[in-house]
Amino acid sequence: MSEFSRKTALWILTFLLALLLGVLASLSWGEMFISPLSWLSLPEGGMETAILVGLRLPRTLSAVCIGGMLSLSGCLLQGLFKNPLVEPYTLGLSGGASLGVAAAFACGMGLTAGTGIFALTGAAAVSLLLLLYFRVCRSVENLLLAGIMTGILCSAATTLIMSLSSPEDLTRILYWTMGSLAGCSLQGAYLLSGFAGGGLVLAVLLSQRINILGLGHETARSMGVNTSLLIPVLLLLTALLTAISVSLAGIVGFVGLVVPHILRRLAGNDYRRLVPLSFLGGGLFLLLCDFISRILLYPSQLPVGVVSGILGGGLFVYLLLKSHSDPR
């Protein structure tokens, strides 16, 4: 086994262990402490079983999957644009998904499969617009600017829908924009795990091509990478992962920006290592945010998007200050 493979395995095992401990803490702590030692002996149909299986398990699985998908999306986009400040919100993908969900709420839908379809349609529409623009301009830098402007337009359209909505729909949209994992079901969490796992596998398979893409498009093409296919696949994959996350959890900021940024400093720029670590790190980060949101002001609960924004924003400011004081 090479030195790179040994270090990668060590990093992945470390994050898997940390994630496992986080899952155990999330399942055990809450309005009632349920010891992991008693899980197998809990009576079927009892209150503790209902809390563990009906409430905490789907919320925990959803936090891991959504955090992982958002962080993975940020990692892929940062590799595509060779810019550590790019994430789904920057490129307008989250804005498109948010516009779709706001439109679904304005049409009288709740958090159903139809809402997810609206979110996916919005994110896919933004992706297709960016792809059409890329076919014309052939510039990744201009593509990033186009994504930023598209996100601003989607945000303005979402605000317009909110201003024209009834007080009831407006309240639902505002609550959704704060981010929440409270409405996740066990069946939905299992389905979400399948999407997250599939996205992770595809991203791992593309990781070496992303490394080569970082050398420049001309160099990548000369080394056999089909950039005309790779770029659309990356955009559509991130759009799918972002749309699923936004439709289920609302606006959860800074996960796709901060987690890959921190991991790049810790583990290096090789995407064969960075891709799986981003998924695990994003899941761990959002799991921590959800845990804090549940216990900090118990019995009340904070929106998970608020906690992720405070923690993520604080970490990002710290990294900026540290990089300024330490130019290395």
N, C-alpha and C positions, 0 to 999 in steps of 0.2 A: 504494500500500500504506500502511495506517495505521501510526501509531507503535506501537500494540499488536501488530500483526501482525509488524512488523520485529523488535521485541524478542522476541516468542515464537519466531520463526524462528531468531534468534541463539541463544537459550537451547537450543532443541532441537538445533541443529547442534553446539553446544558439547558437549552430553551425548552425542550420537551419536558424535562424535570420541573423547571419553573412553572410551565403551563399546567402540568399535572397538579402541583401544589396549589396553584391558583384555582383550578377546578374543584379540588377538595374543599378549599376554604369557601368558595362560592356556594357549593352545595350544602355545606354544614352550617354556615352562619346566616342569620337573618332574624326574623321575628321570633323564631324558635331555634335553638341550637339542636342539631341532629348529628350525633357522633357518627363518623364513618364506620366505627366498629359495630354499630347497631343496624346498618342498612339492610343486611341480608336477613335479619330477624324481625323486621318491621311487619306488623300484621297487615294483610291485604285489606284495603278499604278503610284503614285507619287515617286519622288526621295527619300524622307525620308522613305517611306514605303519599297522601294527596299533596302535601306541601312539597315533598322532595321530587316526586315524579311529575306532578301536574303543574308546578310553578317554577321551582328552581332549576330542574334539569333542562327544560326547553329554553329558559332564559340564559343559562350558562352556555349551552351549545350555540345559541344564536349569537351571544357576545363573542365567542371564539371565532365563529365563522365570519361574521360581519366585520369584526376587527381585522381578521386575516385577509379578507377580500379587499377591504379598503387600503390596507397597507400594501398588499400585493399590487393593486392597481397603481398606487403611487410609485412603487419601485419600478414597474414596467414603463411607466410614462417618463420617469426620470432617466431611465436607460435610453429610451427612444429619443428624447430631446437633449440628452447629455446636460441636464440642468437639474441640480438637487432641489430646486424650489418648485418644481412642477408636481401637481397632484390632480386628482379628478376634479376638484373644485376650480383649480386654476384653468384647466382646459375647457371648462364649460359642460363636462359630462354630467356632473352632479346638478348643475343648473338645469339641464334638459330634463333629467329625471325628476327634479323638484317641480318643474313646470307641469310635467305630466301628472304627477300626484295631485298638485293643486287643481288642475283641470278635472281630475277624477272626483275630488271632493266637491267641486263646484257643480258637478253633474249628479250629486247625491249619493255617490258611492262611499262605502266605508273602506276599512283596510281589508280588502278582499283580493282574490286573484285578478279581478279587473283592474284594481289599483296598480298591481304589479305590471300588468300589460301596458297601462298608460305610462308608467315610469320607464319601462323598457323602450317603449316607442319614443319617448322624449330623448332618452340618452342615445338611442340608435339614430334618431334624426340628426342630432348634433354630430355624431360620428360620420354619418354620410355626407353632411355638409362640409366637414373638415376634409374628408377624403376627396370630394369633388374639387375643393379648393386646392388640395395638394397636387392633384393631377394637372392643374393649370399652372401653379406657381413653382412647384418642385423645390420648395425651400422649407426646411423644418423650422427655421426661425420665424418665417412669416406664418407658418401653420400654428405656431404657439400664440402669436399675436391674434390670429383669427379666432383661436379657441377662447382667449381671454375676452374678446369683444362679444363672441357668441354667448359666453356665460353672463356678461353684463345685460345683454338683450333678454336672455331667459329670466334673469332676476327681475328685470323691469316688467316683463310680461306676467310673472308670478305675482308681483305687487299689484298689477292692474286687476288680476283675477281676485285677489284678496279685497281690493277696494270695492269691487262690484258684488262681492258675496254677501249672503245673509249673515246676521250675527252668529248664528249657529255654525254655519260653514266656516266663517272666519275664525271662530274659536277652535274648531277642529284643525284647521290649517296651521294656526299659530302653535297649538300644542304639538302638532306633528313636527314642525320646524325645530323644536327644542330637542328632539331626539328621545326615543324611549324604546326599551326592550320588553315592556310589561305585557304587550299583547301577543307575544310569541307562543305558539302552540307546539306540543311535542311532535306532532306529525309534520308541521311546517319546519321545525328545527331539523328533523331527519332529512327532509327534502333539501333544505338549505345546505346541510352537510355534504350531500351529493354534488350540488353545484360548486361549492367551495373546493371540494376534493378534485373535481374535474378541472376547474380553473388552475389549481395549483400544479397538477400533473402537466397540463399544457404549457404553463409558464416555465416549468423546469425543463421541458423538452426544448423550449425556445431560448433558454438562458445563454447557451454558448453562442448562438447567433446574435444575441443582444450584445455580448462582449465584442464580437467582431464588428457589429454596427457602430460601436463606439470609436472605431478607428477611422470612421468616415464612410460616407455612402459609396464613393468610388472605390475605395479600398475593399469595402465589404463585397461589392459586386465582383471585383477582381478575384476575391477568395471564394466565390461560388455562392454567396448569399443573395437570394432573390429579394431585394429590398422592396420591389413593387408589390410583393405578396406579404412580406414580413410586416411592413408598416400598417396596412389595413387589418391584418390579423391582430396585431397588438392593440390598435384602437378599438376594434370590435370586442375583443376580450375584456379590456378595461371598461368599456361601455356596459357590457353585460354584467360584470361583477359589481360595478357601481350602481346600476339600476336596481339590481336585486337588493343591495344593501340599503339604498335610499328608500325604496318602497316599503321595506320592513321596519327600519329603525329611524327613518327621518334623517335630519341633518346632523351628522356626527363628524365634527371638524377635527382637523389636525392629525388624524390617524395616518392618512396617506402621505402626509408631509413629514412629520416628526420621526416616526418609527424608522422608515428607510434611511433617513438622514443620520440618525444615531447609529444604526447598524453599519452604515457605510464607514463611519469613523472607527467603529470597534472591529469590524471583521473584514474591511477592505472593499474594493470595487468589483470583485469578480462576481458576476451575476449567478454563476453556478452555486455559489454559497449564499449570496444576498437574497435570491428569490425565496428559497425555503425559510430562511431566517426572518424575512420580512413578514411572511404569513404567520409564523409562530409568534413573532414579536408583536404584530398587530393584534392577534387574538389575545395575548397576555395583557397588552395595554388596555384594550377595551373591556376585558374582564375585570381588571383592576378598577377602571372608571365606573363600571356598573356596580361593583361591590361597594365602592365609596358612596355612590348615589343611593344605595339601599340602606346603608347603616349610619351615614353621617348625621342625618336629621330624623332618625327613626322616632315616631312611626310614619312621618312624612317621607317622601322620596323626591330626590332631585332629578331633573331630566339628565340623562346620560350625556347628551350633547353639551350641556353646560359644564359638566365635570371634565369631559374630554377637551373642551376648549380651554378651560383654565389650566389643566395639567399640561396639555400639549403646547399651549401658548407660552406658559412659564418655562417649559423645557427648551423651547425654541429660542426664546430670548436669552436664556442662560448659555446656550450653545453659541449664539451670536456674540455675546460678551466675552466668552472664553476664547473664541477664535480671534477676536480683536486683540485681546491681551496676550495671546500666544500665537504669533503669526505662522508657526509651523503647521 
